[in-house]
Amino acid sequence: MNEKITLTNPNGEKEERTVVCHFKSVSDSRPNIKNIPILVVDKNEQNNGNDVLEFFWEKDGLYQAINDQAAWSEVKGIFVSMIKNTIEVVGVE
């Protein structure tokens, strides 16, 4: 996926980012993020030689940082499972 998006910060500052992926969990086992779109973007930074990613969820019609600890835990679990290829995903090319 090589899509670019423009993020607008609360102060009005705009940044262009590359979308890594986006997904939505439909599982009842993840009630904090069920049917909520999750957006993963490249932060254009590196930490110890690794690319840094940012995760956002759609709340109130806007993509926002995930500040809910339970939801963040569920998102991390899904993303790690996607990397390890241990979770069924639909629409991945």
N, C-alpha and C positions, 0 to 999 in steps of 0.2 A: 504494500500500500504506500503510495507516494503522494497522498493528498496533503495539501497545505491548508491551514485555517488561520484566521486572524482572531486572536483573543483580545478582549478589551478588559483591562483591569478596572477596579472600582474608581480609580482616579482618572479614568479616561484614556490612559496610555494604551497603545495598541502594540501587539507583538505577533509576528507571523511564526507559526510552529508547524512542524511536520507531524501528521497523524501516524502513530504506530499501529493502533487498532482501536476498534470500538466494539462493545459487546453489551449484551443484556442477559442476565440470568433469569431463567423461568422456573427454577427449582424451588420447591417449597422448603428445602433445607437451608436456604439463604434468605430468610424473611426480611432482613434489613435492606436488601438491594433487589428484591424480586421485581422484575419488570421495569427497573430503572436503568436508563442508558448510562453506560460508563465509557468515558473517552480517555484514551492513553496517548499522550503526545511526548515528543522528544524535547527535552528542556534546553538542548543545545549546550550542555555542560558535560564535563567528565569528572568522575570521582575515582581515583585509583585506577585509571585507564578504562573505566566502565562508563557507558552512556547513562545519563540520569534521565529518568522518565517522570512525568507528572500525570496524576490520575485525577479526573473530574467526574462528578455525577450530575445528572440533570435534576435540579430542584427548582420548583417555582418557575419553570420555563427557561432557566439559565443553567449553564454548566458552571459548577462551583467546586472548590476544593472539598475533599471528603473529610469533614471534621468530626464525624461520628465514629468512635473507636470500634464498635461492633460491625458497622458497615465496612470500615476500612479493612478489618480482619477478614471479612468475607471476600472482598475484592482481591486482596493479596492471595488468598487461597485459590481463587479461580485463576488468577494470572499465573501463579506457579504451576498449577495443573495444566494450563494451556502450554506453557513452556516445556513441561515434561511429557506432554502428549498423553495425559492420563484422564482427560475429560472429553466428553463428546461435544463437539461444536458444530454448528450449522452455518453454512455460508462462507467458510474459510477456503481460500484458494491457495 
